[in-house]
């Protein structure tokens, strides 16, 4: 009886070991397949991105697309940069599939007007001059007037945000007929272009909203403009 039991136990143990080994082998094969597939997908994605450019400005000017920085940062264990991204890969800015509309290809000004019960402040981003200005008025008198230097990268970051949020469409769809509360801050965001989209298009797109009614997209643009200024505002 003990002999039969021991024989049965040995068979069970061998079976368990066999299944375990097979499971590990299958798991290893699965991981290998997934890794190979991911490498192929990532390589194909890099190929689709096209040429690499030294700066975001040059990349977007030449390709008329929003550009992201690429540095081949997905290299699975057991593979090399050359295997994943190619022997001639170089870090740099590559175009994405997001095309820059004609309206945004020559921006004169991005403006945020902040109106409170006591003062009106205007923040202006001037991409062609690489500067940003702030003017605050109270009772018709200029209280504050300042400017700071910004980079082309700053201007591109802001312009890309307008593009990704489809600001022109948001402006066209905006309902500005709501009642204005006298005690609530009013924001008006405008973007001014040198280039008209078509013969009937205006060269300025604007959206106004109260502090409590700004959409998520508009609030994000407003906050990004204020963060870029980086200094105190009388109206905030």
Buried (B, 14 or more C-beta within 10 A) or exposed (E): EEEEEEEEEEEEEEEEEEEEEEEEEEEEEEEEEEBEEBBEEBBEEBEEBBEBBEBBBEBBEEBBBBBBEBEBEBBBEEBEEEEBBEEEBEEBBBBBEEEBBBBBBEBBBBBBBBBBEEBBBBBBBBBEBEBBBBBBBBEEEEEBEEEEEBEEEBBBBBBBBBBEBEBBEBBEEBEEEEEEEEEEBBBBBBBBBEBEBEEEBEBBBBBBBBBEBBBEBBBEBBEBBBEBBEEEBBBE
